């Protein structure tokens, strides 16, 4: 058994409005940073997995994302898995 670390990013789908991102984009202009735009705000999640190999760990992370961490109707996710030495 090995230990792996997953880094997961969950973001709103591009086709959907991101009210938080829109508010932050507007605030950038008010802060004198008008060149910053198109802000999208999501979640960054890290977790630890005990698994026999990287492929098994990736499967568990994918399952956790689909079942709990991501609402696939409104969000998408991507992740990386690395072995902890």
SVG drawing of the C-alpha trace seen along z (x, -y; Angstrom):
<svg xmlns="http://www.w3.org/2000/svg" viewBox="-27 -53 37 56">
<polyline fill="none" stroke="black" stroke-width="0.4" points="0.0,0.0 1.3,-3.5 0.1,-6.9 -0.8,-9.5 -1.8,-13.1 -4.5,-14.5 -4.8,-18.1 -8.3,-18.8 -9.7,-21.9 -13.5,-22.3 -14.6,-25.2 -18.0,-26.5 -18.8,-25.4 -17.8,-28.1 -21.4,-28.3 -22.7,-29.3 -22.7,-32.7 -20.1,-33.0 -21.5,-35.7 -18.4,-35.6 -16.1,-35.9 -18.1,-38.7 -18.1,-40.7 -14.3,-40.2 -13.8,-41.3 -15.8,-44.5 -13.7,-45.1 -10.5,-44.9 -11.5,-47.9 -12.3,-49.8 -8.8,-48.9 -7.1,-50.3 -6.5,-47.0 -8.7,-47.2 -6.5,-44.9 -7.6,-42.0 -10.9,-40.4 -12.7,-37.2 -12.3,-36.0 -13.8,-32.6 -13.8,-31.4 -13.9,-27.7 -12.5,-25.4 -9.1,-23.8 -9.2,-20.6 -6.3,-18.4 -6.6,-14.9 -4.6,-11.9 -5.3,-8.4 -4.0,-5.0 -4.0,-2.8 -2.0,0.1 -0.9,-2.0 -1.4,-5.4 -4.2,-4.1 -6.2,-2.9 -5.7,-6.2 -6.9,-8.1 -10.0,-6.0 -10.8,-6.7 -10.3,-10.5 -12.5,-10.4 -15.2,-8.6 -15.0,-11.1 -15.3,-14.0 -18.4,-12.5 -20.1,-11.4 -19.4,-14.4 -16.9,-17.0 -18.3,-18.3 -21.8,-19.0 -21.3,-18.0 -24.5,-19.8 -22.8,-23.2 -19.1,-22.4 -16.2,-20.5 -13.1,-19.1 -9.6,-18.1 -7.0,-16.6 -3.4,-15.3 -2.3,-12.5 1.3,-12.1 2.9,-9.5 4.0,-10.8 7.5,-9.7"/>
</svg>
